[in-house]
Amino acid sequence: MMARLFANRIIRGVMTLEEVPAMWREQTRALLVADGYYDQGEE
């Protein structure tokens, strides 16, 4: 699901390919925090 979102943004020119890894980490961490795997303060 996230991969499609990123692909659409890249195609539209909203994001560059270089931005994807950082965004991916940020989104993945946000999902894990939301699911309770990480506390907000943890790295």
N, CA, C and O atoms as a printed pandas DataFrame, in Angstrom:
     atom_number atom_name residue_name chain_id  residue_number  x_coord  y_coord  z_coord
0              1         N          MET        A               1    0.823   -1.196    0.000
1              2        CA          MET        A               1    0.000    0.000    0.000
2              3         C          MET        A               1    0.867    1.259    0.000
3              4         O          MET        A               1    0.656    2.167   -0.804
4              5         N          MET        A               2    1.837    1.305    0.903
5              6        CA          MET        A               2    2.702    2.480    0.952
6              7         C          MET        A               2    3.537    2.606   -0.312
7              8         O          MET        A               2    3.788    3.711   -0.792
8              9         N          ALA        A               3    3.965    1.467   -0.847
9             10        CA          ALA        A               3    4.771    1.508   -2.069
10            11         C          ALA        A               3    3.994    2.165   -3.202
11            12         O          ALA        A               3    4.557    2.952   -3.962
12            13         N          ARG        A               4    2.722    1.854   -3.321
13            14        CA          ARG        A               4    1.887    2.465   -4.360
14            15         C          ARG        A               4    1.754    3.961   -4.124
15            16         O          ARG        A               4    1.812    4.747   -5.070
16            17         N          LEU        A               5    1.577    4.359   -2.872
17            18        CA          LEU        A               5    1.477    5.771   -2.532
18            19         C          LEU        A               5    2.741    6.519   -2.951
19            20         O          LEU        A               5    2.669    7.581   -3.569
20            21         N          PHE        A               6    3.900    5.952   -2.606
21            22        CA          PHE        A               6    5.160    6.581   -2.979
22            23         C          PHE        A               6    5.337    6.625   -4.486
23            24         O          PHE        A               6    5.783    7.634   -5.031
24            25         N          ALA        A               7    4.991    5.536   -5.164
25            26        CA          ALA        A               7    5.118    5.487   -6.626
26            27         C          ALA        A               7    4.257    6.570   -7.268
27            28         O          ALA        A               7    4.708    7.252   -8.188
28            29         N          ASN        A               8    3.034    6.733   -6.798
29            30        CA          ASN        A               8    2.152    7.768   -7.337
30            31         C          ASN        A               8    2.718    9.157   -7.111
31            32         O          ASN        A               8    2.629   10.010   -7.994
32            33         N          ARG        A               9    3.298    9.399   -5.945
33            34        CA          ARG        A               9    3.886   10.712   -5.659
34            35         C          ARG        A               9    5.084   10.982   -6.557
35            36         O          ARG        A               9    5.268   12.101   -7.035
36            37         N          ILE        A              10    5.898    9.956   -6.786
37            38        CA          ILE        A              10    7.071   10.114   -7.645
38            39         C          ILE        A              10    6.636   10.404   -9.080
39            40         O          ILE        A              10    7.189   11.282   -9.743
40            41         N          ILE        A              11    5.630    9.649   -9.552
41            42        CA          ILE        A              11    5.128    9.845  -10.914
42            43         C          ILE        A              11    4.574   11.260  -11.083
43            44         O          ILE        A              11    4.799   11.899  -12.111
44            45         N          ARG        A              12    3.858   11.742  -10.082
45            46        CA          ARG        A              12    3.281   13.090  -10.154
46            47         C          ARG        A              12    4.340   14.170   -9.944
47            48         O          ARG        A              12    4.084   15.346  -10.203
48            49         N          GLY        A              13    5.524   13.781   -9.478
49            50        CA          GLY        A              13    6.584   14.746   -9.255
50            51         C          GLY        A              13    6.530   15.418   -7.900
51            52         O          GLY        A              13    7.230   16.403   -7.661
52            53         N          VAL        A              14    5.705   14.893   -7.012
53            54        CA          VAL        A              14    5.594   15.458   -5.667
54            55         C          VAL        A              14    6.824   15.091   -4.839
55            56         O          VAL        A              14    7.290   15.879   -4.016
56            57         N          MET        A              15    7.340   13.885   -5.068
57            58        CA          MET        A              15    8.512   13.400   -4.346
58            59         C          MET        A              15    9.595   13.015   -5.342
59            60         O          MET        A              15    9.312   12.708   -6.500
60            61         N          THR        A              16   10.830   13.036   -4.880
61            62        CA          THR        A              16   11.919   12.499   -5.687
62            63         C          THR        A              16   12.285   11.127   -5.132
63            64         O          THR        A              16   11.938   10.798   -3.998
64            65         N          LEU        A              17   12.974   10.345   -5.918
65            66        CA          LEU        A              17   13.365    9.005   -5.498
66            67         C          LEU        A              17   14.247    9.053   -4.252
67            68         O          LEU        A              17   14.225    8.131   -3.437
68            69         N          GLU        A              18   15.027   10.135   -4.103
69            70        CA          GLU        A              18   15.917   10.258   -2.946
70            71         C          GLU        A              18   15.140   10.431   -1.644
71            72         O          GLU        A              18   15.648   10.104   -0.572
72            73         N          GLU        A              19   13.926   10.937   -1.729
73            74        CA          GLU        A              19   13.134   11.178   -0.526
74            75         C          GLU        A              19   12.462    9.914    0.003
75            76         O          GLU        A              19   12.047    9.871    1.161
76            77         N          VAL        A              20   12.354    8.897   -0.828
77            78        CA          VAL        A              20   11.570    7.716   -0.459
78            79         C          VAL        A              20   12.083    6.997    0.792
79            80         O          VAL        A              20   11.284    6.712    1.684
80            81         N          PRO        A              21   13.391    6.689    0.897
81            82        CA          PRO        A              21   13.831    5.941    2.091
82            83         C          PRO        A              21   13.501    6.635    3.408
83            84         O          PRO        A              21   13.059    5.980    4.352
84            85         N          ALA        A              22   13.708    7.941    3.487
85            86        CA          ALA        A              22   13.416    8.673    4.719
86            87         C          ALA        A              22   11.915    8.667    5.006
87            88         O          ALA        A              22   11.492    8.462    6.144
88            89         N          MET        A              23   11.122    8.892    3.967
89            90        CA          MET        A              23    9.670    8.877    4.138
90            91         C          MET        A              23    9.193    7.481    4.556
91            92         O          MET        A              23    8.316    7.335    5.407
92            93         N          TRP        A              24    9.793    6.461    3.935
93            94        CA          TRP        A              24    9.417    5.073    4.240
94            95         C          TRP        A              24    9.676    4.766    5.713
95            96         O          TRP        A              24    8.822    4.203    6.398
96            97         N          ARG        A              25   10.875    5.146    6.197
97            98        CA          ARG        A              25   11.215    4.917    7.611
98            99         C          ARG        A              25   10.255    5.663    8.523
99           100         O          ARG        A              25    9.785    5.122    9.523
100          101         N          GLU        A              26    9.970    6.909    8.170
101          102        CA          GLU        A              26    9.095    7.739    8.988
102          103         C          GLU        A              26    7.694    7.128    9.061
103          104         O          GLU        A              26    7.111    7.032   10.141
104          105         N          GLN        A              27    7.153    6.714    7.904
105          106        CA          GLN        A              27    5.815    6.134    7.860
106          107         C          GLN        A              27    5.768    4.795    8.595
107          108         O          GLN        A              27    4.825    4.523    9.339
108          109         N          THR        A              28    6.787    3.961    8.383
109          110        CA          THR        A              28    6.831    2.652    9.028
110          111         C          THR        A              28    6.884    2.813   10.541
111          112         O          THR        A              28    6.171    2.126   11.273
112          113         N          ARG        A              29    7.737    3.729   11.007
113          114        CA          ARG        A              29    7.853    3.977   12.440
114          115         C          ARG        A              29    6.534    4.509   12.999
115          116         O          ARG        A              29    6.118    4.121   14.091
116          117         N          ALA        A              30    5.881    5.394   12.252
117          118        CA          ALA        A              30    4.600    5.943   12.698
118          119         C          ALA        A              30    3.559    4.833   12.844
119          120         O          ALA        A              30    2.779    4.827   13.797
120          121         N          LEU        A              31    3.554    3.895   11.896
121          122        CA          LEU        A              31    2.611    2.776   11.970
122          123         C          LEU        A              31    2.921    1.874   13.158
123          124         O          LEU        A              31    2.012    1.418   13.851
124          125         N          LEU        A              32    4.209    1.618   13.394
125          126        CA          LEU        A              32    4.593    0.766   14.519
126          127         C          LEU        A              32    4.248    1.429   15.847
127          128         O          LEU        A              32    3.803    0.759   16.779
128          129         N          VAL        A              33    4.452    2.742   15.936
129          130        CA          VAL        A              33    4.089    3.476   17.147
130          131         C          VAL        A              33    2.579    3.394   17.346
131          132         O          VAL        A              33    2.104    3.164   18.459
132          133         N          ALA        A              34    1.831    3.582   16.265
133          134        CA          ALA        A              34    0.366    3.542   16.342
134          135         C          ALA        A              34   -0.115    2.159   16.786
135          136         O          ALA        A              34   -1.112    2.037   17.498
136          137         N          ASP        A              35    0.604    1.125   16.356
137          138        CA          ASP        A              35    0.233   -0.247   16.725
138          139         C          ASP        A              35    0.754   -0.639   18.110
139          140         O          ASP        A              35    0.443   -1.718   18.614
140          141         N          GLY        A              36    1.548    0.243   18.718
141          142        CA          GLY        A              36    2.018   -0.011   20.067
142          143         C          GLY        A              36    3.325   -0.774   20.153
143          144         O          GLY        A              36    3.693   -1.237   21.232
144          145         N          TYR        A              37    4.043   -0.918   19.033
145          146        CA          TYR        A              37    5.308   -1.637   19.065
146          147         C          TYR        A              37    6.424   -0.782   19.662
147          148         O          TYR        A              37    7.348   -1.308   20.282
148          149         N          TYR        A              38    6.338    0.537   19.476
149          150        CA          TYR        A              38    7.341    1.446   20.011
150          151         C          TYR        A              38    6.653    2.503   20.844
151          152         O          TYR        A              38    5.505    2.870   20.589
152          153         N          ASP        A              39    7.373    2.990   21.848
153          154        CA          ASP        A              39    6.908    4.175   22.557
154          155         C          ASP        A              39    7.303    5.382   21.727
155          156         O          ASP        A              39    8.220    5.307   20.910
156          157         N          GLN        A              40    6.620    6.485   21.932
157          158        CA          GLN        A              40    6.911    7.690   21.157
158          159         C          GLN        A              40    8.364    8.140   21.296
159          160         O          GLN        A              40    8.957    8.599   20.320
160          161         N          GLY        A              41    8.946    8.018   22.489
161          162        CA          GLY        A              41   10.283    8.521   22.729
162          163         C          GLY        A              41   11.399    7.606   22.242
163          164         O          GLY        A              41   12.549    8.031   22.134
164          165         N          GLU        A              42   11.069    6.363   21.950
165          166        CA          GLU        A              42   12.105    5.402   21.573
166          167         C          GLU        A              42   12.583    5.588   20.149
167          168         O          GLU        A              42   11.820    6.000   19.275
168          169         N          GLU        A              43   13.840    5.286   19.921
169          170        CA          GLU        A              43   14.376    5.354   18.554
170          171         C          GLU        A              43   14.265    4.013   17.890
171          172         O          GLU        A              43   14.662    3.861   16.734
